[in-house]
């Protein structure tokens, strides 16, 4: 009996580099697990998650597919879009989002180091932003974990959607003098791939903006773990 299909479900982006990153991640997952991997999207791009799930033959004897969200938090897209797509398919399992996870924090810390951020800098932790309280809860757990690891101030500023924006958080940090005494202000991207949201972080006026988290081998590990824990292997 063949292994279930892994459906890697991303948000979707019009950015060419962002599209390439998700396809690269999918290929790495395909090679790591040696299973069929199909990419789906909840917005902007096709094939949609509904189209991909509908294209998978029904299995009467086990799990036909596992949907792994290529998303950092469990908000609307996980609990509504993906859940709705699999609702009438008991043979298709939806796994949790990638975060929160200590490996994601490790990637964040590596991105901060790569950007050569001053060790007493103010960090503006910058997720995409969501009004869904479940997504906000996941993000706050990662924010709390970052605060435990960082010696300087840590604020939150969202790339889009809700307040405070990353731009406002950077402005507030400067207004409170957090960029004085040889320190600076760094926007810490909590985004998976390049695209519109990452681009908004680059115009905040911060001294540093860290790179997105993917592709990174630890992202592949988390995706593989979500798949296996859901019964994919």
Secondary structure, DSSP 4 states (H G I P E B T S, - for coil): -PPPEEEEEE---S-HHHHHHHHHHHHHHHHHHTS-EEEEESSSSSSBHHHHHHHSPP-SSS--EEEEE--SS-SHIIIIIIHHHHTT-TTEEEPPPS-S-HHHHHHHHHHHHHTT--TTPEEEEEE---S-HHHHHHHHHHHHHHHHH-SS-EEE-BSSSSSSBHHHHHHHHHHTTTT-TT--EEEEEE-SSSSHHHHHHTTS--SEEPPPS-S-HHHHHHHHHHHIIIII-
